[in-house]
Amino acid sequence: MRPDYVGGVILNVLSFLSPRPPPDYDRGFVEEVRASRYAPVRNRRVEWVILGCWIAIAAKYTAIVWLVDHYHMGFDPLWVNAPTVVFALICTAVYYFRE
């Protein structure tokens, strides 16, 4: 047997064993799409929650700096505060610059 013939036989057997699409398969395709651009609506409640979170982050930042200094811990408080501030900035930017 030729190698290309064996490959063809294997492909035919695999296609025979695979399930066939249903008869109404062609009807499932999208015929029309309508898209409209709208300005995202600002939610005042979410903005108040974001403000409250930033106030809590500021309180945590101050508390961590004071605790590390007061108890003479051997690390910089930015190891705790920097990830919090970075992730909060990312979340706030995602909310305000979304489309």
Buried (B, 14 or more C-beta within 10 A) or exposed (E): EEEEEEEEEEEEEEEEEEEEEEEEEEEEEEEEEEEEEEEEEEEEEEEEEBEEEBEEBEEBBEEBBEEBEEEEEEEEBEEBBEEBBEEBEEEBEEBEEEE
